[in-house]
């Protein structure tokens, strides 16, 4: 995955100093599509497309980039040239700037002199070239509010699954980022953000932003714009975010069809175009990209995490949104909303409007004559007559023709230069399109028919330009196209050229068809033989595999009888009397020589059996020496008395039997989900599809699929001439697709120009204006607006000396309300609560932070007054009139209160304190106010817990974790049991001082770090074992404890498998322990991971059994090898008869279920005597040995054992 460059730091401090303390805000940004050219001082020139612009800069996409061309570098000075056409005619705009951002073929250019004049000029051009009306009014207007309500319900129901998949995809891709060359601090941050993205709050925020940005905002009327005329400075970070959003918008637009724009167009047309035109952008790519960008901002994601998030958004949204668009269109059909104008109708409106804007009213052209249907009075060309009529439309249509030719070339040879004939046709097409307003509408136009015919012909042309056939074809085409290129062909001549090209195409198509038919026939024959081989092998295995048969039988099959059976099966397609007769002869031979016949028959004259077998072999055994030798042995066995009986052998399984169903082995570099996705893509490939293969020399081969085996395990490819090129297995094809060394391009049977015109229209329609709003649907400012207002208020002079408070309000049980009564009721509740807050708090700044959380800033209240106000607020909410279907609702809120004097430590400290206070109010049962005080024990505990998170992350990254081990020793050597070791975790601080492990584990579990801890322990133990594998005959195995978080990790087993493959150690040297608590949290998941670990060759143990969560019946379902008895019972076994009875019962049940038992906490000899008397298999504790560092084991001369005095 390509990573964006590091952000340039230059000029950032200078841009932060605004003249006169002017407010810093980003320039308004706009989308546009204009071709241009970018030049460097050394003369390097690149064609490009302007995709986005503002007063301060623009986003470009480079075109026709050659592999050997120099890349533009960050900070390099460039000049951008754009050619515009308006009512004053064509003119060029030249803009100087420097490269501020590079990502693949996208460039961000920061203008040297930001100017509103640039924006005004481009906006004027865009207005002249953009449709002002979408569709037309219909006679019967649809209830727009009802339509939007139904569409919102469908969208809201679809977004949770999309968000869940998007965040999972992002989290799965983040580990690759931490392995790259990034700083330790960045790695810490990425790991922390990965855990944050796993939380429910992240999913809720992203879902809300997607719904607000892509649906709710376009449905609202546009907000008035600030027109004070002042310039605003754009921050470099904002500029790069804008460029990234534009890039993501473009990538999404490529994957999504025009369905998203058609939804808004249908609504506008149904309402007579009375609503805001931005409704047409409903659920569009730019709004989706903006929502993802806003989520990254509000979550304060680091650049690496943001990059992974947006790449995941492109992948996931590209896969999932098409079905949502289809559902929305289906709903509009049900509601009776008419479909939008067809692409050709929109193109007609666009071209007619362009002509009117440039030439004014076209008198006499209201009903233009079709130049192709008009009688030709001379040899005058179509282009000449039309250019005389409407010369003023030449320039804008020139761009359209060049775009059409570019798309045709890319569609034919995406990795190579366009075919020669495209350049020959450029001038005639430009002339014709400039004068003929119906050119893009008329799919039957001769020039378009010529392009279509040549595009069809190109499919059968080889790329060996030196071949005589290709030279002849090129010369023939040049002769045919010369009158067209020279503008000397009239309509009749053009149609004659179309006919000639069609004849050439038919000839090449006929040759291609015959060659592919031969390839297909060859592989069909081979596949039929393969199926015969499989069928015969299956039948022989069914009859004789593993059974005693005469030694002559395998030899008979080998010298020709198997071939006879296969030939009979082919001739009969599986049902034939001769096939059954041959099998019956085998049965007779087996029975006659003492073997176990499959279908015993009455005894047969052995001399006759001998003759029948030899007669058949005459047609199949082609080696006379082997046949003669076999004949001698068979005669002795069947016809000569007194001979020793033929020896019997066990019939081996026949090779080539039916292939196992399932999927090919997954490469270790791919996840199961990615591998299944690649295999699924293979199943969609059909004969006729086009594949581009990148070979080892990096040359791209243009091939076609000629034949696919019925089980889709083999694909045969041919070149453009129909000659066989190669075979690909399904695994090879799937891996090539994943590595992007194979590209699929389904060949559409429609004429090339029709497809490209439709694609141009969809590209035009994808560029829609967008206006965003920082306000929540509740009418309050949103999270970003509140943060900005709070920072501005805190930055005011002497504010730190004032009293003042911040209230954070959280609705109690809001998720339950949504689950029971639906999101619509939840939204109504939030709106009602916003009104109550506004009336009660009378705050200077009141905001809706998203979800069920609100905040208020009251700078003139002290803590005491603020607490009283917060309690009144709780009372007001408690009595707030609100009802949901069927009953009146009881609502309450939890309020956290914090004094703004904490802002002296920074706004983040104030915000963190408010979060902690609100959490404490909710933990206390809700419907209450909690005032934050730094000396409060609850706050101290929360802060300490948060500090421990930092200790966990630091320990993982800086090597502060230490591994010790304690032996688990067999108590009954006569049973042949072997000792092993449990791995124990320790941790130190930066000064190598030991830290309390209980606090470390508690913080790691609370803040979702235990998966990382468990993986570190497992990897470290595996590495230690690999380094000391010669000692493992003494140590036997090491047991690693797994947390509940790891037990629910679906990727942990694959992680362990990868460690074994990496080091080559024996899986039996590593075992795992899970606690009873973790196992019972989700019994099915626990059983699954234990089975998978056992399948790898690892043994497993259930720790702390008897702590009260599991019953003995559950123990039966858990596939563990050892049961570790809860230490609380073992510790008191010598003094408490009840504990003695419990330990004895657990031991007996464990043995009954076939599991070995281990007693923990064996601290003295008396406990050791008791557990030995009970019959426990193993003991662990200080009486056996205290924990040791793993390297200390190497100093021990003997294995741990029990020594009785």
N, C-alpha and C positions, 0 to 999 in steps of 0.2 A: 504494500500500500504506500503510495507516494505521500510524503509528509511535507507540510508547508514549511517554508524557510523560517528561520528565527526572525523575530520582529526587529526591524532596524530601530536603534535607539536615538539616532541623530535627530536633532531639532525638537525632541520631545519637550525638553525643559523650556526652550524658547517659545513653543506654541502654548505652554501653560500660562505665559505672561500676557494676558489680554490687555489691550490699551484701555486705560481708564477704568479698569476693573469690569469690563463688559462681561455679560453673562456668557459662559461657554456652553455651546450647544452644537449639535451636528447640522451640516447642511441638509436641506431636503433632498431626497434622492429620487431618480426617475429611471424608468426602463425605456429602452429604445433599441432598434436594430438598424444600424447604418454601417455599410462597408467603408473601410478606410485603409490608410497605409501609415506605417510607423517606421521612422528612419532614425538611425544612430549616426553620430558624428563621423564614424569611419566608413560611411556609405552603405552599411547594412540596411536593407529595406525588406519589410515584411508586410504582406497584406493581412488585414485583420477585420474584425467586426466589433463595433462599439455596442456593448450590451447594456450599459448602465452608466449614469453620469450624475454629477452634482456640481456645485460651484467650485469645489476643490479638486475634483479628479474624476476618473472614469475607469471602468472595467472593460478590458479588451479580450477577445479570443483570437489567437493567431491562426492563420489559415495557411495550408500548403507548406508546412514546416518540413524542411529537408533534414535528414539525419546528420549530414555533414556540416550543417550551418551552425555558426556560432550562436550561443544562447545569450539573450540579453541579461545583464547582471543587475542586482539591486543597486540603486543609487545612480545608474547610468542615465545621462541626459539624452532625451529623445525628442523628436518632433512628430506630432500626430497630424495627418492631413485627412480631412473629411470633405467630400463633395456633396453639396446640398442642391436641391432644385426647388425653388419657390416661384411665386408669381413674377419675380424679377428675372427669372432665368437661372441657369446653373452658376454656382460660385463655390469657391474652395475656402475652407476654414483651416488655418494652421495654428496649432496650439503647442507650446513648449512645456516640457515637464520632465520628471524623472521617474524611473521605475521604483515603485514603493513596495511591490508585492509580486511574487512569482509563484504559480502553482500549475505545473504541467504546461499546457498551452494557453493558460490564462495569465494576463498581466494587469496589475493595478498601477495606474499612472497618476501621480500627484502633480497637479498643474503648478508651474513655477509662479504664476500670478493668478490666484483664484479670482474669478470674476462672475458676477451675476449675468453679464452680457452673454457669456457662453451658454448658460442655462436657458436664458430667454430665447436665444436663437434656435437651440435644439428643440425647445418646447413648441415654438411656432412651427418648425418643420414637422414635428410629430403630429400636431393638430391637423395640419394639412393632409398628412398621409395616413391618418388613423380614421376608421369609420366613426362617424358621429352618431349613427343610429344602428342599433342591433335589432334586426328583425323589424317588424312593423306592428302596428296596433291590430288587435283582433276585435271582432265585433262583440264577442262575449268575454268580458273581463273575469279573470279568476280571482277568488278570494286569496290575495297574496299572503295575508297574515296566517290563514289556515295552512296554506302550502308550506310556508316557512316553519310553522310549528311541527308539521309532520316530518319534514326533512330534518329538522333539528333532533327529533326523537331518534330517527334512524342513525344519524351521525353520532349522537351521544352514546348510543348502544354499541357502535362499532369501535369507538376510540379506545376503550379500556384494553381490549385484546391487542390492538395495534401498539399501544404504549408499552404493554407488558413485553411484547416481542422485541420492540425497539430497545428497551432498557436491557433485556437479557442479551441481545446481540452486542450491545455496547460493552456490558460487563465481561462477556466472553472474549472480546477483542483487547481489553485493557492489559491483561498479563503480558502480551507481546510488547506493549509500550514500555512497561517497567524493565524489560530486558534490553532496551536500547540504550544508547549512550546519552543518558540524561543525568542531571545532578541528583545527589542523594535527597535533597530537599524536594525536588520535583517528584521523585519516586515516592516519597512519603505522601505527598499530596495526592498523587494519582491513586495510591492504595486506599487512602481515606475517602476519596471521591467514589471509588468503586463500591465501597461499603455503603456510602450515602445513596447511591443509585439503586441499591437493593431494597431500600426502605420504602414503606408505603407512601410517605410524604412526597418523595420524588415523583412517583407515578401519578399521584393526585395532582401535583403542580403541573406536570407536563400535559396531563389530560385537560386540565382547565385552560391552559394556555392554548392548546390546539383548538379547543372548542371556541374560545373567545376570539382568537386571531383569525381563524379560517372561516368561522361561521357567523358569530355574533357581530363582529365589527363591520363586515361588509353589509350587514342588514340594517345598520343604523345610518341615519342621515349624516353627511359629512360635517365635520366641525369647522368653524370659521378659522381661516389661516391668519397668522400674524404677518402684517404687511408693513412693518415699520421701516423696511428698507435698509436696516442695518446689516452689516456683514457679521457672520458668526464664524468663529474658528472651529475647524473640525479636528477632533483629537485623532491621533494616529491609530489608537486602538479601535475607535469607532469606525474609522475609515477601513481598516482591515476587516472588521466584522461585516461591514457593508459589502466589501468585495467577496468575502466568504459566502454571505447570504446569496449574492448574485450568482456565484458559481454553483451553489447547491440548487438554486432555482433553475438554472440551465440544465443541470444533470437530471433533476426530477422531470422537467418538461420533456426531455428526450424519452424517458421511460413511460410517462403517462400520456395517453392520447388526449384528444381535445374534449373528452367527456366533461371535465370540470368546468370549462368555459361554457359548454352547451347548457349546463344546468342553470347558470345565471342568465344566459340568453333566453332560455325558455320562460323564466319567471318575468324578465323584463318585457318580452314580447306579449306574454299573457296579460300584463298589466298596462299595455299600451305605452311602454317606455317611460312611465311617469316616475319611476323610482330612480334613485341614484345609480349612475352607470357603474359604480364600483361593485354593485351586486353581481355583475358579470364575473368578478374575480372569486366568487364563492368557492372555497375549498381548492383554490389554485396553488400552483407550485410555489409562488413567491410568498403567499401567506403561510404555507406549511414551513418554508425555510425560515420565515420571520419568527414563527412560534418556537421552533427548535433553538434559534439564536437567542430568543428572549429567555427560554428555559436555562440555557447555558449561562446567560448573564445573571439571572436571579439566583442560580445555584453557585455562582462564582467559580465556575470550572476552570481549571488550568488549561493552557493551550493544547497539550497532548490529549487530555480527556475530551476537550471540545472537538478536536479534529476527529477522534474516534466516533464521537456522538453523531457528528454530521454525516460521516461516511456510512454509519449504520442507518441513519435516517434515509439516505438515498436508497440503500438496499431494501430495507424493510418496507418503506412507503411505496417504492416501485413495485413490490410484490403484492401488497395488500389493498391498495387504494382502488384498483380497477373494479374489484367486486363491490366496493362501497358506491362508486359512481353508477354501476349498473343498478344497484338497489334503489338509488335515488331517482334515476330515470324511470324505473318501473313504477315507483310511487307517483311520479308526475303523470305517467300514463293513466294510472288509476284515477287520479284527481282530474283528469280531462285537460291537462295543460298541453297545448299543441307543440309539436317538435319545432326546433329552430330552423332557420333557412338552411338549405343545402349548401355545401361548399361552393358549388358553381354559381348559385344565386348570390352568395356573399362576394365572390370574385367579380361578378358582373357589377354589383353595386360599387365595389371598390374602384374598378377601372373607370366606370362612368363618372364617379365623383372626382377622380383625379383629372379626367379630361375637362370637366366643367370648371374646376378650380384654376386650371392653367389657361384655358382658352376662352372661358366665359361660356355663355349659352351657345351650344353648337347648332346653329341654324341649318336646317336641311338634313340633319343627321339623326332626327328623332327616330327614324326608321331606316337605318343604313342598309345599303344593298350588300348582299353577300358577294364578295369578289369572286368566289369560286363558282357560284351559280349563275353569275351574270354572263351573258354571251360575250365571248372574246372577239373583238373586231380586229385585233392585230396580235402580234407576238409580244406585246407589252407585258411585262411581268406583273404578277399580283402585287409584289412589294412596291414597285414604282407607282402604280395607280393609287394604292392606299396611302403612301407617304405624301403624295400631292394633296390628299384630302385633309389629313389631320397631322401636320408635322409637329405641332406643339407637344404632343404626348410622347415624343421619342425618349426623353431622358428617364422619366420614372419607369417606363416599361423596359428600358435597357437593363436596369438593375434586375428586374424580374426575369428577363431572358437569361442573363448571366447566372443568376441563382439557379434557374432551371437546369442549365447546362452543367453547372457544378454538381448539382445533386445527381444528375444522370451519370456523370463520370464517376462520382463516389459510389453510386449504386452498382456500377459495372465492375470497377476495379478499385475497391476501397484502399488497397495497399500499394497500388502502382499508379503511374501517370495515366491520365485519361487516354482513351483511344484516339488515333489521329483524326478520324472522321469528325469528331466533335469540333475541332478547331476549324475544319473546312465548312461546317454548317453555321458557325457563329454569326458571320456577317449576314447571310440570308435570313436567319431567324431574327436578328436584331431589326433588320429593315421591315420584315413582315409584321412583327409584334408592335413596332412603333406606329404603323399606319392602320393596323387592323384591330379594332376594339374587341372583336369577337375571337381573337386568336386563342386566348387561354380557355375560352368556353367551348370552342369547336374541336372536339377530340378527333373529328374526321378530317381535319385540315391536312393537305398533302405533306407539308413540311413536318408536321408532327408525326404523320404516318411514316415518313422517311426515318425520323429519329427512332420511332418504335421498332421499325423493321431492322435497322442497324443494331439496336440494342439486343433484339432477339438473335441476330446473327452473331453478335459478340460472344454469346454463351457457348458457341461451338468453335471458337477460334483459339488455337494454341498460342502460347506466348513465345514459341521458338521463332523469332523473326527471321532467322536465316533459312528456314525450310522453304523449298521451292513452292509448296502449296500456299504458304502464307504470302510469299512474294507475289504469286499470281493473283491471289485474292485482293491484296492491297492495290495492285495495278488496276484490276477490274473495278474496284470501288472508286478509285480516283477518276477513272474514265466516266463512270456513271454520275459522279457528283460534280464534275467540272462545270456543266451548265448551271447547276444550282449555285455553286460558289460564285460564278461569274455573273449571276443575276440575269442570265439570258434564257431562262426556262419559263415558259408560260404554264398555265394550269395543266394543259394537256401533257406537256413535257414532264411536269412534276409527277403527274399520275403515272406516266410511263416509267419513271424512275422507281416509284413505289412498287410497280409490278415486277421490275427487274430485280430489285432487292428481295422481294418476296420469293422469286424463283431461286435466287442464290440461297436464301435461308432454308427453303424447302429441301434443296439438294443436301446441304450440310446436316439438316435435321434428320434426313433419311439415313445418311451415313452413320450419324451418331446413334440413331435408333437401332440399326442393325448391329453395330459393335456392342452396344450395351446389352442387346438381346443375347448375343453370344456369351458375354460375361455372365449374365443371369442364368442362362441354360447350363453353363459349366458348373456354377455353384449350386444350382438346383440339383444337378446330377450328383455332385459330391455330397450334398446334404442328404439326398435320398439314400446314398450308400452309407452315410453316417448313421441314419436312423435304422437302416437294416442291421448294421453292426450292433447298435444298441439293443435292438429288439432280440436278436439272436443271443447276445450275451445275457440279457435278462432271462430269457427262456432257459438257457443252460444252467444259469445260477439257480433258478427256481427249481430245477429238476435235481441237480447233482451237487451243488456247492456244499462242501463240508461232509459229503457222504463217501463211503468206501466204494471205489470203482476200480475196474481193471486198469493196470498201468497202460494198456494199449489204447484206452479211450482218449486221454489227452494227446497222445501221438497221432491218433486218427483225426482228431479235430485240427491239429496243426498242419498236417500234410495236405489238407484240402476239404475235409468234411465241413468245417465251419464256413468256408467259401461257398460250398453247395447250399447250405442252409440260408446264407445271406442272399444268394441268387434266387432261391425259391421264394423267399419272403418278398423280394423286390417284384418278382413276376406275379405274385399273388396279392401283394399289399397286405400280407399278414394272414390271409385265409386261403389255404390251398391244400388239396389232398396230397400233392407231392411233398410239401413241407412237413405235413404230419407223418407221411410215410418214412421220411428220413429220420425223424425223431423216434418213430417206433423201432426202426432198425437199431438206433443207439440203445434203446431200452432192452431190445432183445440181446444185443451183444453184452451189455452190462449183466443181465440176468444169467446168460449162458456161462459167463466166466466168474460167477460167484459174487458179483457186486450187488448193491441195492438199487434195483430198478425203480424208476419213478412210477411207471404204470405196468406192473408185472403182467405178462401175457402167457398163454399156454406155451409149453416148450415147443421149440421149432427145430427142424432138422438143421444141425449145425453146418453141414456141407452146403445146404441151400443158402443159409445166412452168409457164409463165406463168399459164395458166388455173387449174391446181391450187393454186398459191400464192395467187392472188387469191380463189379460192373459200374457202380456209381463213381468210384474213384478214377476210373478211366477218363472221366470228363472234368476232373478237378485237380488231381495230383499230377503236376507237370514236371517234377523232378523224377526221372525214371529210376535213379539209384535208390532214393529214399522210398519210392513206391515199392520197388522190388524187395528191399529189406523188410518193410512193413508187411508185405504180402507173405514172406517166409514166416515171420513171427506169428501172424494171424492164423496161417494154416496149421502150424504146430499147436496153437492154443485151441482151435476149433475142430480140426480134422484128424489129428494124429493122436491115437490112444496111447496111454502110458506116459504121456508127457506130464511134467510137473505142472500143477495148476498155475494159471497166470497170477502173478503177485497183485495184490490190491494196494491202492494208494488213496489218500484223502483228496477228493477233487478240489483243486484250488478255485477261488473266485475268478471269474473271467474278466480280464481287463477290458475297459471300454464299455462297462455297463452304464446304466442310466446315470446321468450327471445329477449331483445333488442340487436340489432347488435352493434358492437363497441368493444372497448378494455376494459379489467378489469381496476379497479381504480388503479392509479399509487401510489406506496408508496411514502411518502413525502421525503424519503432519496434519491430518484432517480430523475434525470432530465428527462424531457420528451423524449429526444433523447436516453438516456441510457435505459429507460423503453421500448421504441419501439424496440430498438435493441434486448433486451432480449425476447420480444414477437416474434420478427421475427425469432430468433433462435428456438423458440418452434415450429413454423410452419414447420421447416425443419426436425423435428423428425418424423421418420417413424417406423412402426412395424418391429421388428428385431434389432433396435438400442440398444446399450448397455449403461446403465446409472449406475453411481456409486453414491450412496447416503450416505452422512455422517450424521448419526443419532445423537441424543442428547448425547449419550455416546461416541461420536467421533469414533465409529466403522463404517467402510465402507462396504456397502452392494452392491454386484454385482448383478444387476437386468437387465431384458430385457423388451423392450416395446412389449406388446402382442396385444394391441388394442388401436386405437385412434378414438374418436368420430368424426363424419363427420364435425362438426363445430370446431373441435380442441380445445374444452373446457375441455376435460377429457382424461386422459391417464391412462391405466391400465398396471401395471408392474407385471412380474412373476420372480421367482428366477431361478437359473440354471437348476432346475429339471422340470420347467414348472408349478409350483404351484403358484397361485396368491399370490402376496406379498403386494401390496398396490395400491391405486388410487391417482392420482395427478391432481388437476385442472391446467389450463393453468397459472393462476396467481401464484400458489404455485411453479410450475415448473420454471417460469421465475424468481421469486425471489430467488429460490435456485441456479439457474445458475448465477445470479448476485453475490450472496454471496459466490459462489464457494463451496457450500455444495452439489451441483449436478454437475457431469461431464458427458459429452456426448462422447461416443466412437462408431462411426459407425463401424459395423463389416464388414470387407472386405471379400468377398467370395473366394479370391485367396488363395492358399496354404501359410501357415505361413512363411516358409523359403523363398519363392519367394519374399514376401513383405519385409522381414527383409534384404535380400541381396540387394534389390533395395534401401532401406533406408540407408544401410551402404555406398553404392556407392554415394548417394547424399550427405551424411555427408563428405565423402572424398573429393568430388568435391567442397564442400563449402569452403574449406581452400585453398585460393589462395594468392599468394604474392601480395603486393601492394607497389607502390612507389608514394610518393606525391611530389607536386611541390608548391613552394611559389610564383610562377610567374603568373601574369595575362595573359590571352590570347592575350593581346595587346603587349606582349613582355616586359612590365615594371614589376617591383616588385609589389606584391600585398599589401593589407592593412597591413597584419602582417609584411611583409618584410620592408615596409616603416617605420612603427612604430619602429621596431628594429633598423634600420639604423639611424633614427632620434634620438633615445635615446642614441645610441653609439656616434653620432656626438656631442650631447649636453654634454656628459660625458667627452669629451676630455679636458685636462688641458687648462685653460685660455680661454675656448670658451665663457664663459659668458661675458668676456670683449670685445669681438669682435662685430662688427656690423654683420648683417645677417638677412635674411628674410625667411619666409615660405609663399608660394603661395598656395592657395586652389582654384581649378578651377572646376566650375560646368557648364555643358552644359545646355543652356536655352531650354525649351520646349522639353526635350528629351523624356519624356513620350508620348507626342503627336506624335513625330516622330516614336516611336515604334508602337503606336496604328494605325497610318495611313499606314506606309510602312513596318511594320513587324520587328521582332527582328533581322533577318539576316541583314537588312539594318542598324539597330541600332548598331550591332556589327562592321560592316564595318566602320561606322562613328567613333566609338571609336578607332578603329585601326588607321584610318587616323589622328584623333586628337592626338593620342599618338605620331605619327611621327612628326607632326607639333610642338608639345610641345618640343620634343627632339631637333629639329632643332633650335627652337627659344630661348628656355630658357637656353639650354646648362647647365643644373643644375647638381650639384654634385649627388643629389639623386632625382629621378623622379619616382613616383609611381602611379598606378591605384588603387584607394581605393575601387573600386566596383561600379557597376551601372554607373552613368554619372559623377563621381567625380574623380579628379586627384589632386595630390599635388607635390610640388617641394620644395627642400631645397637649398638655395643659400647662403652659409655662408659668402661670401666675398662682398655682396652688402648691402648698407645702404638703408634706407626707400626711399629716393629720387630716387636713381638708380633703386631700385626695382619697384617703381611705373611706371617709364618710360618703364621698361622692360615688366611689366604687360600690359600696354597700347599697346605696340607693339605686344604682344601676342594676344590681342583682335583683332587687325587689321589683323594679320596673319590668325587667324581663320576665320574672316569675308570674306577674299578673298581665303580661302583654297579651292582648286578644289575638289569638291565632288558633286556627282549627285545621285539621286535615280530615280526609274523607271518613265520615262515620263517628267522629268524636272531636272534642276540644283538646288541643295539645297542651302538655305541661312542659315548659321550656325552662332551662336554667343555663347559667354560664359560669365559667371559672375565670377569675380576673387576677392577673399578676400586676403588681404595682411596684415601680422603681423610681427613685429620685434621679433627676437628670444631672445631679452633681457627679454621678459616675462617669459622665461624658468626659471628665478631665483625663480619664485613662484612654479615651478614644470612643467613637461611636459604636465600635464593635463590642466594647465592654458593656455599654449600656444595653445594647440589644441582647447580648448573651444573658445578662442579669434578668431582663424581662422574660426571656424564654424559660429560665430556670424557675422564676417565681410562678409563672403560669403552670408549669409542669407540677410544681409543688401543690398548687391549688387543686389541680385535677387529681393528683395522687391522694389528696386528703378527702376525696369523695365528691368534689365538685360543688357548685352552687355556693362559692365562698370567695373571699378576697385573701390573697397572700401578699404581704408586704416584704419586699426583699431587704434583708439585712445581712451584711457580710459575715457577722459573727454568729448567724443562725446555724445550729448544728446540721440541719438538713442541707443548707447551702454549702456548708463546709464539706459534707459528704459528697454532694454532687460535684463540687470543684475537684475534690481529691480523686473521684472516679474518673473525671475528665483528664486529670493529670496522669493517672495510671494508663490511660489510652496512649498518651505520648510515650510513656515508658515501654508499653508493649511494642509500638512501632519502632522505637529506638532499639529495643532489644533484638527485634527481628533483623534490622538492617545493619547493626554495628557489632553483631556477634556477642551479645551479652547473655545469651542463653547457654546454659551448661547442662550436659546430660550425665546423669548417674544411673546406676543400675543396682538392683538387689536380686540375689539368687532366689529361685523357687525350686526347692529341693524335694526329691521323692522321699517319702517316709517308709516305703516298703521296697527295698532294693530287689527283693526276690521277684517282683513283678516285672523287672526289666525296664522300668521307667527311667527317663533321662532328665537331668536338671536343665533348666533354662532360666532366663533373666527377664525381669520387668524393667523397662526404661523409665526413669523418673526425671522430671524436668526441674531445673533450678535456674535462677536468674540473678544477675548482678547489675549494679548501676555502673556509671562510667568510671567510677573509682574502684571497680572490682569488689565492691562491698555487697554481700548477699542481701536480697530483697525478699519480703514475705511472698512466698509463692501463691498463697491463697488469694491475696489481693490482686496479684498479677492475673491469675486464672479468672477471677470474678470480673475484672475489667475487660479482659479479652472476650469473655462470653457475652457480657452486657453490650459491648460495642462491636460485636460480630467480627472479632479478629481470630477466633479459634481455628477456623479453617486454615489460615495462613500459619498459625503456630503448629498445628498438627502436620501440615505438609513439610514444614521446616524440620520437625523432629524425624519424620519418616525418611526424608532425604538424607539427613545427617547420619542416621543409623545405618541406612543402606550403604552410604559411602564408607563408614567405619568398617562394616562387614566386608566390603569389597577390598579394603586395604589390608585386612587381617584375615582373609579367608582361610589361610592355613591353620588358624586356631579354631575354626568352627566345629571341628570334630570334638573339641573339648567343651565349647560353649553351647552347642546345639542350636539355640535360637534366642532371639530377643523379642520381647512383647512390647508393642507401642500402644499407648492409650489413645482412643479416639473420642472426641467430644460429640455432643449431640448435633452441633452444627455440621461437623464432617460426616456424621452418619446420614444426614439428609443431602449431602453433596453428590449429585449424580455423576460428577466427573472424577471422583476420588479414585475409584478402581482403575480407571484409565491412567491416572497419574501414577499409581503404584506399578501398573504394567509397564509404563514408560521407564520407571526407575530400574526395574528388572532388566529390561532390554538394554538400557544404557550401561549397566555395570556387569551384567551377566551372572549375578549371584543366584544361588538356589532360592526359590520362593519359600521353601520350608525353613529357611534360616530366619524368616521374619514372621511374627504373629501379631495379632491385634486384639485389644481388649476394649469392649464398650460397656458402659455402666448400665445397670438395670433401668435407671431413669431415662437414659437416652434411648434404650431399646424400646421401652414402652411408649415413648412419645408418638411413634408411628410404627406399629408392629410390622406392617407390610414392607415399609421402606427399610427398616432394620434387617428384616429377614433377607431382603433382596441384596443388600450390600454384603451381608455375611456370606450368602451363597456365592456371590461373585468373587469374594476374597478367597473362599475355599476352592473355587474353580481355578484360581491362579496357582494354588498349591500352598497357600498360607493357612495356618491354624488360627482359631479364634477362641476368645474367652468372654464369658458374661461376668462382669465385675459387680461387686456389692450385691450379689443376689441375696434376697431375704429382707431387703430394706422396706418392703411392704407394697410395692407397686405391682409386681408381677405375681401371678399364681403359678403353681406347678404345671397347669395345663398349658400356659403360654410357653413355659420352658421347652415343652415338647416341640413347638413350632420353630424354635430358634436353632439354626444349624451351627451350634458352637461345640467345640471340643472339650473345653474346660468350664467349670462353674466355680467362681471365686466366692466363697461364703462371706457375707457381710461381716466386717471386722468388729462391729459393735457386739455381736454375739460371741465371737471368738475371744475377745478381750476379757469377758467375764465368765468364761466357760468353767473355770476351776472353782469359782465361788457361787455360781448361780445354777441351780439344777434346771431351771426353765431354759436358760440359754444353752445348757448342755443338751437338752432334749431337742431344741430347735436345730442346732448344728448337726446332731445325729440324724434328724429327719431330713434335712437338706441333703446330707451326704447319701442317705439311702435312696432318696428320690433321684438324685443325680446319677447314681450307679444304675438304678433301674432304667433310666433313659439312655444308658450307654455313654455317659459323660464322666470324665475325670474331675475330681474335686480338689480345690486348693483352699487352705485356711490362711487368711491374712492375719496380721497383727499377732503373730506368735512371739510374744515378748519375753517369755521366761520358760524354764524347763517344765513347770507344772502344766502350762498351757500346751506345750509340745507333747507331754505325756497323754493329756486328754484327747487331743485330736488324733494321735496315733492309735489310741485305744478304740476310738470311734471307727477308725478305718479310713480317715481322709487320706487321699493319695499324695498330696504335696503340702508343704508348709513354707511360709514366707514371713519373715520378721527379724527383729534384732537378735533373737536367740540363735537364729541361723547365721545371719551376717548383717551388719549395717550396710546402708547403701554405699557404693564405691563409685569413683569416677571410672568411666569405661576403660581408660588407658591403664588404670590400676589393676584391671583383670589380667593384663599381660604379665604382671609381676607375680601372680599367684601360681604356685606349682601344681596344685591339685584342684579338681572340681569340688564344689561345696558338698558336704555330706553331713549326716547326723552322727555325732560321736557321743555314745552313752558311757557315762562313768559307771 
